[in-house]
Amino acid sequence: MTFDPASFGKLRLKSHDSLYTIDDLIRSHAAEPEDFTLIGAPLKGLTDFEEYSARDVDRFADAAAARLQEMGLKPAVRLVQQQTTLN
């Protein structure tokens, strides 16, 4: 992904009641039709960045979770889901 100055600062905070975690925020933005840079990490210097969209971060998180489950880690039940079912 190359840096697009027009996409800089387009992250919009959503006022949905269902956004309780960073995961909820990333998934919400990953579902947006427009794919813009969410985070950047320096590669070699102060001006050389690798940029990632919400879709990229969502894919990375899914792959990490899948690998951890392959290694035997059991999926956790989300606290938000537990509170919803208890009410």
Protein Blocks (a to p, Z undefined) as FASTA:
>chain_A
ZZdfklgopaccdfbfklmbfklmmmmmmmpmbdcdfbdcdfklmklccdddfklmmmmm
mmmmmmmmmnopacdddfklmmmmmZZ
